[in-house]
Amino acid sequence: MKFPLAILLLCPLLASAQLVVTVNQSKVVGQKAVVPLTFTNSFGEKVESARAVVFLLDEHGKMVGQSTKWVIGGSRDNRGLAPGATNAFHFVIEGVKPFATTKLTAKVSFNRVVLSGGKLADVAKDVSIIPAAK
């Protein structure tokens, strides 16, 4: 019963978001953590590039890793995200030593989203980040 209520509460937020990002459950192998992200472009134009930062937190809320990467575009090989398209990105974060726990939470924040023609999106209004279901 709680799940449908949560969806109804999120719908107004998702309706205004133009780039919807789902953060999937992270996987830890040794001193590397992989955080899968899924994107959906609801803009009427192409997302040329987007840069995000991921903070890995342990079960006590202490930061155990962090990285910033271009997750859409950012290079000649990565052509951006067309209107209506979806894509995935696997954010790999390497720790200086093996992680003490596999129960890590990823907090994702976008600091730059560039649309066609170099126009900047307002990341506070146009990006919606949905945490992984547990």
C-alpha positions as a printed Julia matrix, in Angstrom:
134×3 Matrix{Float64}:
  0.0    0.0     0.0
  2.92   2.37    0.64
  4.37   1.89   -2.87
  1.38   3.35   -4.82
  1.27   6.29   -2.42
  4.97   6.97   -3.01
  4.42   6.91   -6.78
  1.54   9.38   -6.48
  3.68  11.7    -4.4
  6.55  11.5    -6.9
  4.4   12.08  -10.0
  4.26  15.88   -9.68
  8.04  15.94   -9.31
  8.61  13.65  -12.28
  6.21  15.58  -14.48
  8.41  18.68  -14.31
 11.72  16.8   -14.56
 13.24  16.64  -18.0
 16.11  14.28  -17.22
 15.08  11.4   -14.98
 17.94   9.48  -13.36
 17.45   6.2   -11.52
 20.22   5.21   -9.13
 20.4    1.42   -8.9
 21.85  -0.59   -6.01
 25.64  -0.39   -5.89
 27.81  -3.49   -6.15
 31.14  -3.8    -4.34
 34.05  -5.95   -5.5
 37.23  -5.52   -3.47
 38.2   -1.87   -3.55
 35.83  -0.94   -6.39
 32.17  -0.01   -6.22
 29.93   0.12   -9.28
 26.86   2.37   -9.17
 24.55   1.8   -12.17
 22.62   4.87  -13.33
 19.75   4.87  -15.85
 18.75   8.04  -17.73
 15.59   9.04  -19.56
 15.65  12.23  -21.63
 12.23  13.91  -21.58
 13.55  17.19  -22.97
 12.34  18.14  -26.43
 15.99  18.39  -27.43
 19.2   16.41  -27.18
 21.22  16.34  -23.96
 24.74  17.0   -25.27
 26.46  16.27  -21.95
 25.87  15.87  -18.24
 28.33  15.71  -15.36
 27.53  14.04  -12.05
 29.19  13.41   -8.73
 28.57  10.25   -6.7
 29.23  10.04   -2.98
 29.42   6.57   -1.43
 28.22   6.4     2.16
 28.56   3.49    4.56
 25.75   2.34    6.87
 26.73   5.06    9.39
 26.49   7.84    6.81
 30.26   8.3     6.6
 31.62   9.06    3.13
 33.91   6.24    1.96
 34.36   7.26   -1.67
 33.56   9.96   -4.21
 34.0   10.59   -7.91
 32.93  13.07  -10.6
 32.44  11.99  -14.22
 30.74  12.98  -17.47
 27.87  10.48  -17.56
 26.37  11.72  -20.84
 28.55  13.09  -23.62
 31.74  14.84  -22.61
 33.8   13.24  -25.42
 33.71  12.68  -29.18
 32.95   8.99  -28.68
 29.86   9.65  -26.55
 27.27  11.43  -28.69
 24.83  12.56  -26.01
 21.24  11.47  -25.37
 18.51  12.07  -27.96
 15.02  13.29  -26.99
 12.92  10.41  -25.62
 15.93   8.09  -25.38
 17.16   6.11  -22.4
 20.69   5.05  -21.56
 22.73   3.57  -18.74
 26.06   4.48  -17.19
 28.05   2.43  -14.69
 29.82   4.76  -12.28
 32.98   3.02  -11.01
 34.49   4.36   -7.81
 37.79   2.99   -6.64
 38.71   3.18   -2.97
 42.25   3.47   -1.66
 41.68   0.16    0.14
 38.93  -2.49    0.03
 35.59  -1.23    1.34
 34.87  -2.42    4.88
 31.22  -3.03    4.03
 29.12  -3.93    1.01
 26.14  -1.98    2.37
 26.93   1.28    0.6
 24.48   4.0    -0.33
 25.12   6.18   -3.37
 24.14   9.85   -3.28
 24.12  11.36   -6.78
 24.18  15.02   -7.68
 24.37  16.68  -11.1
 26.37  19.86  -11.44
 26.09  20.46  -15.21
 23.63  19.48  -17.95
 24.25  20.91  -21.43
 21.51  20.8   -24.08
 21.68  21.26  -27.86
 23.35  24.49  -28.89
 25.24  24.77  -25.59
 22.19  25.84  -23.57
 22.5   24.93  -19.87
 19.64  23.19  -18.09
 18.7   24.14  -14.54
 19.84  21.03  -12.66
 17.71  21.91   -9.62
 14.49  21.95  -11.68
 15.2   19.79  -14.71
 16.91  16.74  -13.15
 15.04  14.23  -11.02
 17.07  11.61   -9.15
 15.23   8.47   -8.03
 17.06   6.33   -5.45
 17.33   2.58   -5.83
 14.55   0.44   -4.45
 15.8   -1.73   -1.58
